[in-house]
């Protein structure tokens, strides 16, 4: 019997290019001089362990500097983080309302603006906006600044007093800055260049909005006068609305909006999305208003109820008014009525009775219907009624405190005219609303004009507008399966 001689298997050297994902890192290390032995590999394995130990030691060192975390500290910071998430989620609501109320050929553009603007707002507000809004006094009562960025250090006093850590406070405030910029998007929809809108949003959230906010929320000149704006009817909503109004006026109306001077209906393409967006905004407002209490206390549910009643009143007021003026209930007016009610109570949600809150929302809902018609009559194209909701009702929400404010949380200084407080508070509220309007109109006109001058205008070409901004600005369609060819 013959036995075939077998050739012993040759030892082949594995190549890094042929190695698997699991074997690659080991081969790479062994190819480096000094890492070929098992002893070297064992020493290398201790590096992550050493780094982990150093990290634990560093964390322990910092933890030892702070007192034991108490219930108030944990509750306040947890609540504000939850409220922040709700406010951030409002971006989805704004995107849906705006996209649903505009034409399908511009849906991608609208969604892109609403999504991207929050990223811009957080970045610019982190870089300088937060410092301008909550920094140390630079020009007493008017301008504040603390350098770029912010200090995230948590102090023992913060923990002991149940205060807010700087990071969660920054995040909450950044979400508000994003809201102001998002309001602008609705007013300039369907005709503004994407890049130019991006630049304006950066300027608004980095400089214009923070400076305005500091006048009240950082102890500025308006705060010293007793001006009340609990969560931002003027500071957030009217500033964003005035900024967008300037842009809308400089852009001019959309093609086909006016014929022989008369406004023409340009229906939105998806009222289901718009309705869902309104409900998301309503829910998000429970972060916006109750979160502005900046603590988890007995007033948080109270503010939530005033917010709810105002939204309900706004929906009722707008629906009844639209039915009486047009003969049938208008869903777009119901949507805007809810938002108008919410804006109308944002300034006074902590300083109004429950009945007063519902009444403020009801009047806001009535006002918004007539304001939409007035804006059209003025020849200004506001595709989603953003100025009527956030601008007109932002001013109303600021003034109503001077009429029916009860200072339920305060010392009596916030009593309105009809509650025995005299006319002083109403005058202060009017001054504040006017100051925010004037500041926004001037600074935003300068910003829009400079941007337009540098980039050759802020409006897309006529052909792009007719074709749709989805194709002209983004090269894609929101509904390609339904697009006409």
C-alpha positions as CSV (number, residue, x, y, z in Angstrom):
1,X,0.0,0.0,0.0
2,X,1.4,3.3,-1.0
3,X,0.9,6.3,1.2
4,X,0.9,9.6,-0.4
5,X,3.3,12.1,1.1
6,X,1.4,15.1,2.4
7,X,3.0,18.5,2.2
8,X,3.0,20.2,5.6
9,X,0.9,23.3,5.6
10,X,2.8,26.5,5.1
11,X,2.5,29.2,7.6
12,X,1.1,32.2,5.8
13,X,1.5,35.7,7.1
14,X,-1.8,37.5,7.5
15,X,-1.9,40.8,5.7
16,X,-3.6,43.8,7.3
17,X,-5.6,44.4,4.1
18,X,-7.0,40.9,4.3
19,X,-7.8,40.9,8.0
20,X,-11.3,40.9,9.4
21,X,-12.7,43.8,11.3
22,X,-12.0,42.0,14.6
23,X,-8.4,41.0,13.8
24,X,-7.4,44.3,12.1
25,X,-6.7,46.4,15.3
26,X,-4.4,43.6,16.7
27,X,-2.5,43.2,13.5
28,X,-2.1,47.0,13.3
29,X,-0.7,47.2,16.8
30,X,1.7,44.2,16.2
31,X,3.0,45.8,13.1
32,X,4.3,48.7,15.3
33,X,7.7,48.1,16.7
34,X,7.4,47.3,20.4
35,X,3.9,45.8,20.3
36,X,4.7,42.4,18.9
37,X,5.1,40.6,22.2
38,X,2.4,39.4,24.5
39,X,3.9,41.3,27.4
40,X,3.6,44.5,25.4
41,X,0.0,43.8,24.6
42,X,-0.8,43.1,28.3
43,X,0.7,46.5,29.3
44,X,-1.4,48.1,26.5
45,X,-4.5,46.6,28.0
46,X,-3.9,48.4,31.2
47,X,-4.3,51.8,29.5
48,X,-8.1,51.9,29.4
49,X,-8.2,50.7,33.0
50,X,-5.9,53.5,34.1
51,X,-7.9,56.1,32.2
52,X,-11.1,54.7,33.7
53,X,-9.6,54.9,37.2
54,X,-8.4,58.5,36.5
55,X,-11.9,59.5,35.4
56,X,-13.5,57.9,38.5
57,X,-11.0,59.7,40.7
58,X,-11.7,63.0,38.9
59,X,-15.4,62.5,39.2
60,X,-15.1,61.7,42.9
61,X,-13.0,64.7,43.5
62,X,-15.6,67.0,42.0
63,X,-18.4,65.1,43.8
64,X,-16.6,65.7,47.1
65,X,-16.6,69.4,46.5
66,X,-20.4,69.4,46.4
67,X,-22.9,68.8,49.2
68,X,-25.3,65.9,49.0
69,X,-27.9,66.4,46.3
70,X,-31.1,67.4,47.9
71,X,-34.7,66.7,46.7
72,X,-35.3,70.3,45.7
73,X,-32.2,70.5,43.6
74,X,-33.0,67.2,41.8
75,X,-36.7,68.1,41.3
76,X,-36.0,71.6,40.0
77,X,-33.4,70.4,37.5
78,X,-35.3,67.4,36.4
79,X,-38.4,69.4,35.8
80,X,-36.6,72.1,33.8
81,X,-34.9,69.4,31.6
82,X,-38.4,67.9,30.9
83,X,-39.7,71.3,30.1
84,X,-36.8,72.0,27.8
85,X,-37.5,68.8,25.8
86,X,-41.1,69.9,25.4
87,X,-40.0,73.3,24.1
88,X,-37.5,71.7,21.7
89,X,-40.3,69.4,20.4
90,X,-42.3,72.5,19.5
91,X,-40.0,72.8,16.5
92,X,-41.9,69.8,15.1
93,X,-45.2,71.6,15.7
94,X,-44.0,74.8,14.0
95,X,-42.7,72.8,11.0
96,X,-46.0,70.9,10.6
97,X,-48.2,74.0,10.9
98,X,-46.1,75.9,8.4
99,X,-45.7,73.1,5.9
100,X,-49.3,72.1,6.1
101,X,-50.6,75.6,5.5
102,X,-48.3,76.2,2.5
103,X,-48.2,74.5,-0.9
104,X,-46.7,71.1,-1.4
105,X,-44.0,72.4,-3.8
106,X,-42.4,74.2,-0.9
107,X,-42.7,71.6,1.8
108,X,-39.0,70.4,1.8
109,X,-37.8,74.0,2.1
110,X,-40.1,74.7,5.0
111,X,-39.1,71.5,6.8
112,X,-35.4,72.2,6.2
113,X,-35.7,75.7,7.6
114,X,-37.5,74.7,10.8
115,X,-35.1,71.8,11.4
116,X,-31.9,73.6,10.7
117,X,-32.8,76.8,12.5
118,X,-32.7,75.1,15.8
119,X,-29.2,73.8,15.2
120,X,-28.2,77.4,14.3
121,X,-30.0,78.9,17.3
122,X,-28.3,76.5,19.8
123,X,-24.9,77.2,18.3
124,X,-25.1,80.9,18.1
125,X,-26.7,81.2,21.5
126,X,-24.0,79.0,23.0
127,X,-21.3,81.0,21.4
128,X,-22.4,84.5,22.4
129,X,-26.2,84.9,22.8
130,X,-26.5,83.4,26.3
131,X,-23.7,85.7,27.5
132,X,-25.4,88.7,26.1
133,X,-28.7,87.8,27.7
134,X,-27.5,86.7,31.1
135,X,-24.0,88.0,31.5
136,X,-22.7,90.7,33.8
137,X,-23.7,94.4,33.3
138,X,-21.8,96.1,30.5
139,X,-24.0,99.1,30.0
140,X,-26.2,99.4,33.1
141,X,-29.7,98.1,32.4
142,X,-29.2,98.0,28.6
143,X,-26.3,95.7,27.6
144,X,-24.8,92.6,29.4
145,X,-21.8,90.5,28.5
146,X,-19.7,87.8,30.1
147,X,-17.4,86.7,27.3
148,X,-17.9,84.0,24.8
149,X,-19.6,80.7,25.8
150,X,-20.7,80.0,29.4
151,X,-19.3,78.4,32.5
152,X,-21.0,75.0,33.2
153,X,-19.5,74.7,36.7
154,X,-22.0,73.6,39.4
155,X,-21.3,75.3,42.7
156,X,-22.0,74.0,46.2
157,X,-24.4,77.0,46.7
158,X,-26.4,75.9,43.7
159,X,-27.0,72.5,45.1
160,X,-27.7,73.7,48.7
161,X,-30.2,76.3,47.5
162,X,-31.9,73.9,45.0
163,X,-30.8,76.1,42.1
164,X,-30.4,75.2,38.4
165,X,-27.2,73.9,37.0
166,X,-25.9,76.2,34.3
167,X,-26.2,73.6,31.5
168,X,-29.9,72.9,32.0
169,X,-30.6,76.6,32.3
170,X,-28.7,77.3,29.1
171,X,-30.5,74.5,27.2
172,X,-33.9,75.8,28.3
173,X,-33.0,79.4,27.2
174,X,-31.6,78.2,23.9
175,X,-34.9,76.5,23.1
176,X,-36.6,79.8,23.5
177,X,-34.1,81.5,21.2
178,X,-34.9,78.8,18.6
179,X,-38.6,79.6,18.9
180,X,-38.1,83.2,18.1
181,X,-36.2,82.3,14.9
182,X,-38.8,79.7,13.9
183,X,-41.6,82.3,14.0
184,X,-39.7,84.3,11.3
185,X,-39.8,81.2,9.0
186,X,-43.6,81.4,8.7
187,X,-43.7,85.0,7.6
188,X,-41.2,84.6,4.9
189,X,-42.3,81.2,3.7
190,X,-42.4,80.2,0.0
191,X,-40.1,82.9,-1.4
192,X,-37.0,83.5,0.8
193,X,-33.6,82.2,-0.1
194,X,-32.5,79.4,2.2
195,X,-29.0,80.7,2.7
196,X,-30.0,84.2,3.4
197,X,-32.6,83.0,5.9
198,X,-29.9,81.0,7.7
199,X,-27.7,84.1,8.0
200,X,-30.5,86.2,9.4
201,X,-31.4,83.4,12.0
202,X,-27.9,83.5,13.2
203,X,-27.9,87.2,13.7
204,X,-31.3,87.1,15.4
205,X,-30.4,84.4,17.9
206,X,-26.8,85.6,18.6
207,X,-27.5,89.4,19.0
208,X,-31.0,90.8,18.5
209,X,-33.1,88.4,20.6
210,X,-30.6,88.1,23.5
211,X,-30.1,91.9,24.0
212,X,-33.9,92.3,24.0
213,X,-34.4,89.5,26.5
214,X,-31.9,90.9,28.9
215,X,-33.9,94.0,29.4
216,X,-36.4,92.0,31.4
217,X,-35.0,88.6,32.3
218,X,-31.6,89.7,33.4
219,X,-32.7,92.7,35.6
220,X,-32.5,95.2,32.8
221,X,-34.2,98.6,32.5
222,X,-37.7,97.2,31.8
223,X,-37.5,94.8,34.8
224,X,-36.6,97.8,37.0
225,X,-39.8,99.5,35.9
226,X,-41.9,96.5,36.9
227,X,-42.6,95.2,33.4
228,X,-44.1,91.7,33.4
229,X,-43.5,89.1,30.8
230,X,-43.5,85.7,32.5
231,X,-42.6,83.5,29.6
232,X,-42.2,85.7,26.6
233,X,-45.3,87.1,24.8
234,X,-43.2,90.1,23.9
235,X,-39.7,88.9,24.4
236,X,-40.0,85.7,22.3
237,X,-43.1,85.9,20.2
238,X,-43.4,89.5,19.3
239,X,-39.7,89.9,18.7
240,X,-39.8,86.9,16.3
241,X,-43.0,88.3,14.7
242,X,-41.6,91.8,14.1
243,X,-38.4,90.3,12.7
244,X,-40.5,88.2,10.3
245,X,-42.7,91.1,9.4
246,X,-39.7,93.2,8.2
247,X,-38.6,90.3,6.1
248,X,-42.0,89.8,4.6
249,X,-42.3,93.5,3.7
250,X,-38.9,93.5,2.1
251,X,-39.6,90.3,0.2
252,X,-43.0,91.4,-1.1
253,X,-46.0,89.1,-1.6
254,X,-45.8,85.7,-3.3
255,X,-46.7,85.5,-7.0
256,X,-50.4,85.4,-7.3
257,X,-51.2,86.4,-3.8
258,X,-52.8,89.7,-4.8
259,X,-54.8,90.4,-8.0
260,X,-55.9,93.9,-8.7
261,X,-55.0,94.7,-5.1
262,X,-57.3,92.0,-3.6
263,X,-55.8,89.1,-1.7
264,X,-56.3,85.7,-3.2
265,X,-56.7,82.5,-1.3
266,X,-53.6,80.2,-1.5
267,X,-54.7,77.1,0.4
268,X,-52.3,74.9,2.2
269,X,-51.7,71.4,1.0
270,X,-52.2,69.3,4.1
271,X,-54.5,70.3,6.9
272,X,-54.0,67.0,8.7
273,X,-50.3,67.9,9.3
274,X,-51.2,71.4,10.2
275,X,-53.7,70.2,12.8
276,X,-51.2,67.7,14.3
277,X,-48.7,70.5,14.4
278,X,-51.1,72.7,16.4
279,X,-51.7,69.9,18.9
280,X,-47.9,69.4,19.3
281,X,-47.5,73.1,19.9
282,X,-50.2,73.0,22.6
283,X,-48.5,70.2,24.4
284,X,-45.1,71.8,24.0
285,X,-46.4,75.0,25.6
286,X,-46.6,73.1,28.9
287,X,-42.8,73.3,28.8
288,X,-42.8,76.9,27.6
289,X,-45.0,78.4,30.3
290,X,-44.8,76.1,33.3
291,X,-41.1,75.6,32.7
292,X,-40.6,79.4,33.0
293,X,-41.4,79.0,36.7
294,X,-37.8,77.7,36.7
295,X,-38.6,75.4,39.7
296,X,-40.9,72.5,40.6
297,X,-43.3,74.2,43.0
298,X,-47.0,74.7,43.7
299,X,-47.3,77.2,40.8
300,X,-46.3,74.9,38.0
301,X,-49.7,73.2,37.8
302,X,-51.4,76.6,38.2
303,X,-49.5,77.9,35.2
304,X,-50.4,74.8,33.2
305,X,-54.1,75.4,33.9
306,X,-54.0,79.1,32.9
307,X,-52.2,78.0,29.7
308,X,-54.8,75.4,28.9
309,X,-57.8,77.7,29.5
310,X,-56.3,80.4,27.3
311,X,-55.8,77.9,24.5
312,X,-59.4,76.7,24.9
313,X,-60.7,80.3,24.9
314,X,-58.6,81.1,21.8
315,X,-60.0,78.1,19.9
316,X,-63.6,79.1,20.8
317,X,-63.1,82.7,20.0
318,X,-61.5,82.2,16.6
319,X,-63.9,79.4,15.5
320,X,-67.0,81.5,16.4
321,X,-65.6,84.6,14.8
322,X,-64.7,82.9,11.6
323,X,-68.1,81.3,11.4
324,X,-69.8,84.6,11.8
325,X,-67.6,86.4,9.3
326,X,-67.4,83.7,6.6
327,X,-70.5,81.6,7.2
328,X,-68.6,78.4,8.0
329,X,-66.1,77.4,10.6
330,X,-62.5,77.7,9.2
331,X,-60.1,75.1,10.4
332,X,-57.1,77.3,9.8
333,X,-58.6,79.9,12.1
334,X,-59.3,77.3,14.8
335,X,-55.6,76.3,14.6
336,X,-54.5,79.9,14.7
337,X,-57.0,80.6,17.5
338,X,-55.4,77.9,19.7
339,X,-52.0,79.4,19.1
340,X,-53.3,82.9,19.6
341,X,-54.7,81.9,22.9
342,X,-51.4,80.4,24.0
343,X,-49.5,83.5,23.0
344,X,-52.0,85.7,24.7
345,X,-51.4,84.1,28.1
346,X,-47.6,83.5,27.8
347,X,-46.7,86.8,29.4
348,X,-49.3,86.6,32.2
349,X,-49.7,82.9,32.8
350,X,-48.3,83.4,36.4
351,X,-50.1,86.7,37.0
352,X,-53.7,86.1,35.9
353,X,-56.7,84.4,37.5
354,X,-58.2,81.3,35.8
355,X,-61.1,83.3,34.5
356,X,-58.9,86.1,33.3
357,X,-56.7,83.6,31.5
358,X,-59.7,82.1,29.6
359,X,-60.9,85.6,28.7
360,X,-57.4,86.6,27.5
361,X,-57.3,83.6,25.2
362,X,-60.9,84.2,24.0
363,X,-60.1,87.8,23.0
364,X,-56.8,86.6,21.4
365,X,-58.8,84.2,19.3
366,X,-61.2,86.9,18.1
367,X,-58.3,89.3,17.5
368,X,-56.4,86.9,15.3
369,X,-59.2,86.5,12.8
370,X,-59.5,90.2,12.2
371,X,-55.7,90.6,12.3
372,X,-55.2,88.1,9.4
373,X,-57.7,90.2,7.3
374,X,-56.0,93.4,8.3
375,X,-52.5,92.1,7.2
376,X,-53.9,91.0,3.9
377,X,-55.6,94.4,3.4
378,X,-52.3,96.1,4.1
379,X,-50.8,94.2,1.2
380,X,-48.5,92.1,3.3
381,X,-48.2,88.4,2.6
382,X,-48.1,86.3,5.7
383,X,-48.7,82.7,4.4
384,X,-49.5,81.2,7.8
385,X,-50.8,84.1,9.8
386,X,-47.6,84.2,12.0
387,X,-47.7,87.9,12.6
388,X,-51.3,87.9,13.6
389,X,-50.7,85.0,16.1
390,X,-47.3,85.9,17.5
391,X,-47.1,89.7,16.9
392,X,-50.6,91.0,17.4
393,X,-51.5,88.5,20.1
394,X,-48.0,88.9,21.6
395,X,-48.8,92.6,22.2
396,X,-52.3,91.8,23.5
397,X,-50.9,89.2,25.9
398,X,-48.5,91.8,27.2
399,X,-51.1,94.5,27.6
400,X,-53.8,92.3,29.2
401,X,-51.7,92.1,32.4
402,X,-52.1,95.8,32.7
403,X,-55.9,95.4,32.5
404,X,-56.6,92.3,34.5
405,X,-53.4,91.2,36.1
406,X,-53.8,90.0,39.7
407,X,-50.2,89.3,40.8
408,X,-51.3,85.9,42.2
409,X,-47.7,85.1,42.8
410,X,-46.5,88.6,43.6
411,X,-46.7,91.3,46.3
412,X,-49.5,93.3,44.7
413,X,-47.3,95.3,42.3
414,X,-48.8,93.4,39.4
415,X,-52.4,94.5,39.8
416,X,-54.1,95.6,36.6
417,X,-56.3,98.5,36.0
418,X,-59.6,96.7,36.5
419,X,-58.4,95.0,39.7
420,X,-57.6,98.2,41.5
421,X,-54.0,98.6,40.5
422,X,-54.4,101.9,38.6
423,X,-53.0,102.7,35.2
424,X,-49.3,102.5,36.0
425,X,-48.8,98.9,35.1
426,X,-50.7,99.2,31.8
427,X,-48.4,102.1,30.8
428,X,-45.4,100.1,31.7
429,X,-46.7,97.1,29.7
430,X,-47.4,99.3,26.7
431,X,-43.9,100.8,27.0
432,X,-42.3,97.4,27.0
433,X,-44.4,96.1,24.1
434,X,-43.5,99.3,22.1
435,X,-39.8,99.0,23.0
436,X,-39.6,95.4,21.7
437,X,-41.4,96.4,18.5
438,X,-39.1,99.4,17.9
439,X,-35.9,97.4,18.7
440,X,-36.9,94.5,16.5
441,X,-38.1,96.7,13.5
442,X,-34.9,98.8,13.4
443,X,-32.3,96.0,14.0
444,X,-34.0,93.5,11.8
445,X,-34.5,96.0,9.0
446,X,-30.7,96.7,9.1
447,X,-29.9,92.9,9.2
448,X,-32.2,92.0,6.4
449,X,-31.0,94.9,4.3
450,X,-27.3,94.2,4.8
451,X,-27.8,90.5,4.0
452,X,-29.7,91.4,0.9
453,X,-27.0,93.8,-0.2
454,X,-24.2,91.3,0.4
455,X,-25.9,88.3,-1.3
456,X,-27.8,90.0,-4.1
457,X,-31.2,90.0,-2.5
458,X,-33.1,87.7,-0.2
459,X,-35.8,86.5,-2.6
460,X,-35.6,83.6,-5.0
461,X,-36.0,84.1,-8.7
462,X,-39.4,84.2,-10.3
463,X,-38.8,80.9,-12.1
464,X,-37.7,79.2,-8.8
465,X,-40.8,80.4,-7.0
466,X,-43.1,79.2,-9.7
467,X,-41.4,75.8,-9.9
468,X,-41.2,75.6,-6.1
469,X,-38.4,76.1,-3.6
470,X,-38.1,72.3,-3.1
471,X,-36.5,72.0,-6.5
472,X,-34.9,75.4,-6.8
473,X,-33.3,75.5,-3.3
474,X,-32.9,71.8,-2.4
475,X,-33.1,69.8,-5.6
476,X,-35.7,67.4,-4.2
477,X,-39.5,67.0,-3.8
478,X,-41.5,66.3,-0.7
479,X,-44.0,64.1,-2.6
480,X,-42.2,62.8,-5.7
481,X,-44.7,60.1,-6.4
482,X,-47.4,62.7,-6.8
483,X,-45.5,65.3,-8.7
484,X,-46.7,66.2,-12.1
485,X,-44.2,65.5,-14.9
